[in-house]
């Protein structure tokens, strides 16, 4: 995340992510699945503003991109079907911080969405991490240990978006996804991300997952990242949830066929879907894919790069110095 102080509070850019690798190791006794996944932040950002108020109320306002003109009346777009009440992850996270700190202060939050929901891009988790960081900084001061604790309570991907003490970048996540080990490497990766007009339910994808026993080794793609070789990274892309997601919607295979027809280095579904992404070193590839995607009914196509940033501690230190 990128943190900026303003005259009235904080302005935070919250990045999306893609999974360069995702293997499910098995079901845990708590009902979650044990995973190994390689998470990479990308340059597609939501924006969250946070202002402290004297009353304890949490005021939340959601700003969505303009609705697609072809959307039928009464039809909801799953990309922007986001709750605005107490069940919103941002509101839940800020209320939890409020409870833990025992503060009587409140806040006014505005969330400007660009990352589609139900996509596997981690937008909700990233927004939640931004809200946890903002509320701690504004109400009491940054506390990493407390932030990670609350983040893990709210969602498995949320701790990743807080980054590490040395910076924000690619991380190997284990457990249910909340235990993160950051890589020092920062490979240059150019991506094309697509999101279809349907979303994927993480719960349904996992329910449809079948354990075939044989597991993919993550060490080859980690080595490719550490040596900064995009083509080798592309060769090692893997997501064991892609098959169960593709059995629930044909949009996964349609996106993969689109990429295959346009000579990309490698392509993969991210998270539990429904977004897919491709790695490419051809600057003209984005325009070709965007045109072809539009003909298929794929209206959301993003050009992005792997994004790396200073840690929260580093950012705050620079702003105070």
C-alpha positions in Angstrom: 0.0 0.0 0.0 1.0 3.6 -0.5 0.3 5.9 2.5 0.0 9.6 2.2 -0.9 12.0 5.0 -3.3 14.8 4.0 -4.5 17.9 5.8 -7.5 16.0 7.1 -6.2 12.4 7.5 -4.8 9.6 5.4 -5.0 8.7 1.8 -4.0 5.1 1.0 -3.6 3.3 -2.3 -4.4 -0.4 -1.9 -3.0 -2.7 -4.6 -4.5 -5.9 -6.1 -2.5 -9.1 -6.3 -2.2 -12.2 -8.5 -1.2 -15.7 -7.4 1.8 -16.8 -9.4 1.5 -20.2 -7.7 -1.2 -21.9 -5.6 -1.2 -25.4 -4.3 -3.8 -26.8 -1.8 -2.0 -29.2 0.6 -5.2 -30.5 2.3 -8.1 -29.7 4.6 -7.4 -28.6 8.1 -9.3 -29.5 11.3 -10.7 -26.0 11.5 -12.4 -26.3 8.1 -9.9 -24.2 6.2 -7.4 -25.6 3.6 -3.7 -25.6 4.1 -2.1 -23.8 1.1 1.2 -22.8 -0.4 0.9 -19.8 -2.6 3.1 -17.1 -4.2 1.5 -13.7 -4.0 2.5 -10.8 -6.1 1.2 -7.2 -5.7 0.3 -5.4 -8.9 -0.2 -1.9 -10.1 -4.0 -1.9 -9.9 -5.2 0.2 -6.9 -8.3 1.0 -4.9 -8.1 4.2 -2.9 -9.1 4.6 0.7 -9.4 7.9 2.6 -9.6 8.0 6.4 -10.5 11.0 8.6 -10.8 10.9 12.4 -14.0 12.1 14.0 -14.8 12.9 17.6 -17.9 10.6 17.8 -17.4 6.9 17.8 -19.5 6.3 14.7 -17.9 4.7 11.6 -19.1 6.5 8.5 -18.5 4.6 5.3 -19.0 5.7 1.7 -18.4 3.4 -1.3 -17.6 4.9 -4.7 -17.9 2.5 -7.7 -16.9 2.9 -11.3 -19.6 3.8 -13.7 -22.0 0.9 -14.4 -21.4 -0.8 -17.8 -24.0 0.6 -20.3 -24.9 -2.9 -21.5 -26.0 -4.0 -18.0 -29.7 -4.8 -18.0 -32.2 -3.2 -15.7 -32.2 -4.8 -12.2 -29.1 -6.8 -13.1 -26.2 -6.6 -10.7 -22.6 -6.6 -11.8 -20.7 -9.1 -9.5 -17.6 -7.0 -9.9 -19.2 -4.2 -7.9 -21.8 -6.1 -5.8 -20.1 -4.9 -2.6 -21.9 -4.5 0.7 -21.9 -1.0 2.3 -23.2 -1.8 5.8 -21.7 -3.5 8.8 -20.8 -6.6 6.8 -18.4 -4.7 4.6 -14.8 -6.0 5.4 -13.5 -2.4 5.8 -16.1 -1.5 8.4 -15.7 -4.8 10.2 -11.9 -4.3 10.4 -12.1 -0.7 11.6 -14.7 -1.7 14.2 -12.4 -4.4 15.4 -9.5 -2.0 15.7 -11.8 0.4 17.6 -12.7 -2.4 20.1 -9.1 -3.6 20.6 -7.9 0.0 21.2 -10.9 0.9 23.4 -11.0 4.3 21.7 -14.0 6.5 21.7 -12.9 8.1 18.5 -14.7 7.4 15.2 -13.9 8.0 11.5 -15.1 8.9 8.1 -14.0 6.5 5.4 -14.4 6.8 1.6 -13.4 3.8 -0.6 -13.0 4.3 -4.3 -13.1 1.0 -6.1 -11.1 0.0 -9.2 -10.3 -3.6 -8.3 -13.3 -5.9 -9.2 -14.8 -8.2 -6.5 -15.2 -11.9 -6.8 -12.1 -11.9 -9.0 -9.3 -13.5 -7.1 -7.4 -10.2 -7.2 -7.6 -9.6 -3.4 -9.3 -6.2 -3.6 -11.4 -6.7 -0.5 -8.4 -8.0 1.5 -6.2 -5.1 0.3 -8.9 -2.6 1.3 -9.2 -4.2 4.7 -5.4 -4.1 5.3 -5.5 -0.4 4.3 -8.3 0.3 6.8 -6.5 -1.5 9.6 -3.3 0.4 8.9 -5.2 3.7 8.6 -7.1 3.3 11.8 -4.1 2.3 13.9 -2.0 5.1 12.5 -4.7 7.7 13.0 -6.0 6.6 16.4 -3.0 5.4 18.3 0.1 4.9 16.1 1.3 2.1 13.9 1.6 -1.3 15.6 2.6 -4.1 13.3 2.0 -7.0 15.7 -1.5 -5.8 16.4 -2.2 -5.1 12.7 -1.2 -8.6 11.7 -3.3 -10.1 14.5 -6.4 -8.3 13.4 -5.7 -8.9 9.7 -5.5 -12.6 10.3 -8.8 -12.6 12.2 -10.6 -10.8 9.3 -9.3 -12.8 6.3 -6.6 -15.2 5.1 -5.1 -12.8 2.5 -5.2 -9.7 4.6 -1.8 -10.0 6.3 -0.1 -10.2 3.0 -1.2 -6.7 2.0 0.4 -5.2 5.2 3.8 -6.1 3.7 6.8 -7.0 5.7 9.2 -4.8 7.8 11.6 -4.7 4.8 9.1 -3.8 2.2 6.0 -4.8 0.2 6.4 -7.3 -2.6 6.2 -11.0 -3.5 5.6 -13.3 -0.6 5.3 -17.1 -0.1 2.1 -17.5 2.0 1.4 -20.7 3.9 -1.1 -21.9 6.6 -4.5 -20.8 5.3 -2.6 -18.0 3.5 -2.0 -15.7 6.5 1.6 -16.7 7.2 3.9 -14.7 4.9 7.6 -14.9 4.0 8.7 -12.1 1.8 11.1 -12.6 -1.1 14.0 -10.1 -1.5 13.7 -10.4 -5.2 11.7 -7.9 -7.3 11.4 -9.3 -10.8 10.1 -7.1 -13.6 6.7 -8.5 -14.7 4.3 -7.0 -17.2 0.8 -8.4 -16.9 -2.5 -8.3 -18.7 -5.4 -9.0 -16.4 -9.0 -9.8 -17.5 -12.2 -10.1 -15.5 -15.3 -11.7 -17.0 -18.9 -10.7 -16.3 -19.2 -13.4 -13.7 -17.5 -13.9 -10.3 -16.3 -17.0 -8.5 -17.3 -17.9 -5.0 -14.2 -19.0 -3.1 -16.4 -21.3 -1.0 -17.9 -23.0 -4.1 -14.5 -23.4 -5.8 -13.1 -25.1 -2.7 -16.1 -27.3 -2.3 -15.5 -28.4 -6.0 -11.8 -29.0 -5.4 -10.7 -32.7 -5.5 -7.4 -33.8 -3.9 -5.6 -35.9 -6.5 -2.7 -36.6 -4.1 0.3 -35.4 -6.2 1.4 -31.9 -5.3 3.3 -29.3 -7.3 6.7 -28.1 -5.9 6.8 -24.3 -5.5 10.6 -24.1 -5.3 11.1 -23.8 -9.0 9.0 -20.6 -9.4 10.5 -19.1 -6.2 14.0 -19.7 -7.8 12.8 -18.1 -11.0 11.6 -15.0 -9.1 14.9 -14.8 -7.2 16.9 -14.9 -10.3 14.6 -12.4 -12.1 13.7 -14.5 -15.1 10.2 -13.6 -16.3 10.1 -16.4 -19.0 11.0 -19.0 -16.4 8.4 -17.6 -14.0 5.9 -17.9 -16.9 6.8 -21.6 -17.4 6.2 -22.3 -13.7 2.8 -20.6 -13.2 0.4 -23.0 -11.5 -3.0 -22.9 -9.7 -4.6 -26.1 -8.6 -7.9 -24.3 -8.1 -8.2 -23.4 -11.8 -9.7 -26.8 -12.8 -12.5 -26.7 -10.1 -13.2 -23.1 -11.0 -13.4 -23.9 -14.7 -15.9 -26.6 -14.0 -18.2 -24.0 -12.4 -18.0 -21.4 -15.2 -16.7 -21.6 -18.8 -15.3 -18.1 -18.5 -12.0 -19.4 -17.1 -11.3 -21.5 -20.2 -12.5 -18.7 -22.4 -10.0 -16.3 -20.9 -7.2 -18.9 -21.2 -8.0 -19.5 -24.8 -7.9 -15.7 -25.4 -4.4 -15.5 -24.0 -3.3 -18.6 -25.9 -4.4 -17.1 -29.2 -2.3 -14.0 -28.6 1.1 -15.5 -28.0 1.7 -14.5 -24.3 4.6 -15.9 -22.2 2.3 -17.7 -19.7 -1.2 -17.4 -18.4 -3.1 -18.4 -15.2 -6.2 -17.9 -13.2 -5.6 -15.9 -10.0 -6.8 -17.0 -6.6 -10.1 -18.8 -6.8 -11.1 -16.8 -9.9 -12.7 -15.5 -11.9 -9.9 -13.2 -13.2 -7.1 -14.6 -15.2 -3.8 -12.9 -16.1 -1.0 -13.3 -18.7 2.7 -12.4 -18.6 4.0 -10.7 -21.7 7.1 -8.8 -22.9 5.3 -7.6 -26.1 4.1 -3.9 -25.6 1.5 -4.4 -28.5 0.0 -7.4 -26.9 -2.3 -5.5 -24.6 -4.1 -3.7 -27.4 -4.6 -6.9 -29.3 -6.0 -8.7 -26.3 -8.2 -5.8 -25.3 -9.8 -5.8 -28.8 -10.3 -9.5 -28.9 -11.6 -9.5 -25.3 -14.2 -6.9 -26.2 -15.5 -9.1 -29.0 -15.9 -12.0 -26.4 -17.8 -9.8 -23.9 -14.8 -9.3 -21.7 -15.1 -5.6 -20.8 -12.6 -5.4 -18.0 -9.0 -5.7 -19.2 -6.2 -4.1 -17.3 -2.5 -3.5 -18.1 -0.4 -3.8 -14.9 3.0 -4.5 -13.6 4.3 -6.3 -10.5 4.4 -3.5 -7.9 6.9 -3.2 -5.0 6.9 -0.6 -2.3 8.5 0.6 1.0 7.2 -1.0 4.2 4.6 0.9 6.3 7.4 1.7 8.8 9.6 3.1 6.0 6.8 5.2 4.6 5.9 6.7 8.0 9.5 7.4 8.9 10.0 9.3 5.6 6.9 11.4 6.2 7.9 12.2 9.8 11.5 13.1 9.0 
